[in-house]
Amino acid sequence: MERKRPLERLGRSIENWSIVLVLLSMLVLSFLRIALRNTTGGGFVWMDELLRLLLFAVAIAGAVAASRDDKHIALDVVSHILPYRAMLLVRVITDIFTTVVMALAAWYALQFFLLEKEFGSLILGYVPAWTVQWILPAGFAAISWRYFVFFIKHSRALLCCAQHRPQSS
């Protein structure tokens, strides 16, 4: 089993706890929304929009967390029938493709973020939209970076003439 460095463990903890906190917030807000609707016949106007924003945040955070273990975008159809070196070549190609696509998504999300900041769009009635939308370019950039690291790792394994699959423990 591969040992995780302290900084990597800290990053994983932050990712995990942020997902847990957002999910708990969504759960509490949803319960409160239902309780208010059933008891008072109404609720707070901003709750639906806040729940949508939290769903957006947890989706991006979940995608980033899935990418940390190289489990994001995984169609494992041919890896069991390909020779190890061919499988590594496929991994290198998909890693660089994912890196480029996520880098482009980060770039365009950053452009969107900057436009929203310039135009001053508001959410929840008075909160600047860009205060929430930063998660898009940050999330896409994190996924792109991780797949670039996987690209380097898989390229090294391919170039080192690895003939056999590593033994899993």
C-alpha positions as a printed Julia matrix, in Angstrom:
169×3 Matrix{Float64}:
   0.0    0.0     0.0
   1.3    3.42   -0.95
   1.92   5.78    1.97
   0.38   9.22    1.7
   2.46  12.31    2.43
   1.25  14.66    5.19
   0.22  17.38    2.71
  -1.72  14.86    0.64
  -3.46  13.53    3.76
  -4.36  17.09    4.73
  -5.78  17.75    1.25
  -7.83  14.56    1.38
  -9.17  15.49    4.81
 -10.16  18.96    3.63
 -11.9   17.5     0.56
 -13.72  14.86    2.59
 -14.81  17.26    5.33
 -15.97  19.89    2.85
 -18.18  17.31    1.14
 -19.52  16.11    4.5
 -20.26  19.66    5.68
 -22.02  20.62    2.45
 -24.1   17.44    2.51
 -25.03  17.98    6.16
 -25.98  21.58    5.37
 -28.16  20.37    2.52
 -29.8   17.81    4.78
 -30.52  20.34    7.55
 -31.8   22.97    5.11
 -34.02  20.44    3.33
 -35.47  19.25    6.63
 -36.02  22.85    7.76
 -37.65  23.74    4.45
 -40.08  20.81    4.71
 -40.82  21.52    8.38
 -41.51  25.2     7.7
 -43.7   24.4     4.73
 -45.76  21.9     6.75
 -46.05  24.01    9.9
 -46.29  27.57    8.64
 -47.35  27.02    5.05
 -44.26  28.8     3.78
 -40.56  29.16    4.3
 -37.64  31.33    3.42
 -37.49  32.48   -0.19
 -33.74  31.92   -0.44
 -33.73  28.24    0.66
 -34.39  26.7    -2.77
 -31.65  28.75   -4.4
 -29.2   27.98   -1.59
 -29.94  24.25   -1.89
 -29.26  24.43   -5.65
 -25.96  26.21   -4.97
 -24.96  23.62   -2.38
 -25.8   20.83   -4.84
 -23.59  22.55   -7.41
 -20.75  22.8    -4.86
 -21.0   19.18   -3.72
 -21.03  17.96   -7.34
 -17.8   19.79   -8.14
 -16.2   18.76   -4.84
 -17.22  15.14   -5.48
 -15.7   15.23   -8.96
 -12.44  16.57   -7.54
 -12.45  13.91   -4.81
 -13.12  11.15   -7.37
 -10.18  12.33   -9.46
  -7.69  12.08   -6.6
  -7.68   8.28   -6.74
  -7.79   8.14  -10.55
 -11.4    6.96  -10.4
 -12.98   9.81  -12.3
 -13.97   9.03  -15.88
 -13.14   5.33  -15.76
 -14.44   2.94  -18.39
 -12.54  -0.19  -17.54
 -13.66  -2.33  -20.47
 -10.41  -3.34  -22.15
  -7.77  -3.09  -19.41
  -8.25  -6.72  -18.43
  -7.67  -8.06  -21.93
  -4.86  -5.75  -23.06
  -1.21  -6.48  -22.35
   0.2   -4.29  -19.57
   2.18  -1.96  -21.86
  -0.82  -1.46  -24.18
  -2.99  -0.7   -21.17
  -0.41   1.87  -20.0
  -0.45   3.47  -23.45
  -4.24   3.73  -23.3
  -3.92   5.29  -19.82
  -1.35   7.83  -21.05
  -3.65   8.85  -23.92
  -6.73   9.16  -21.71
  -4.76  11.02  -19.03
  -3.52  13.67  -21.46
  -6.96  13.94  -23.06
  -8.58  14.46  -19.64
  -5.87  16.96  -18.68
  -6.46  19.05  -21.8
 -10.26  18.93  -21.61
 -10.3   19.87  -17.91
  -7.74  22.66  -18.52
 -10.0   24.07  -21.24
 -13.01  23.76  -18.95
 -11.05  25.58  -16.21
 -10.07  28.34  -18.64
 -13.64  28.93  -19.82
 -15.0   28.67  -16.28
 -12.46  31.31  -15.26
 -13.64  33.57  -18.09
 -17.23  33.06  -16.94
 -16.21  33.81  -13.34
 -14.47  37.04  -14.38
 -17.49  38.15  -16.43
 -19.83  37.47  -13.53
 -17.55  39.45  -11.25
 -17.47  42.34  -13.73
 -21.23  42.41  -14.27
 -22.04  42.09  -10.58
 -24.72  39.39  -10.76
 -26.41  38.64   -7.45
 -27.63  35.41   -5.87
 -29.79  34.92   -2.8
 -30.94  38.5    -3.29
 -27.76  40.34   -2.35
 -24.69  38.05   -2.5
 -22.33  38.55   -5.46
 -22.54  35.44   -7.66
 -18.78  35.23   -8.11
 -18.36  34.41   -4.4
 -19.78  30.97   -5.19
 -18.75  30.55   -8.82
 -15.02  30.41   -8.08
 -15.51  26.71   -7.38
 -15.93  25.97  -11.1
 -12.49  27.06  -12.35
 -10.85  25.81   -9.15
 -12.47  22.38   -9.43
 -11.7   21.93  -13.13
  -8.12  23.12  -12.58
  -7.65  20.63   -9.72
  -8.91  17.75  -11.86
  -6.68  18.86  -14.76
  -3.64  19.02  -12.47
  -4.32  15.58  -11.03
  -4.65  13.99  -14.45
  -1.44  15.71  -15.55
   0.28  14.04  -12.59
  -1.28  10.7   -13.6
  -0.06  11.32  -17.17
   3.5   11.74  -15.88
   3.22   8.67  -13.64
   1.81   6.45  -16.39
   4.28   7.81  -18.97
   7.18   6.95  -16.68
   5.84   3.44  -16.19
   5.44   3.05  -19.96
   8.94   4.39  -20.69
  10.58   2.29  -18.0
   9.67  -0.77  -20.05
   7.45  -2.3   -17.38
   6.51  -5.69  -18.77
   4.24  -6.98  -16.03
   1.41  -5.6   -14.0
   2.44  -4.58  -10.48
   1.26  -6.99   -7.82
  -1.58  -5.59   -5.72
  -1.29  -6.21   -2.01
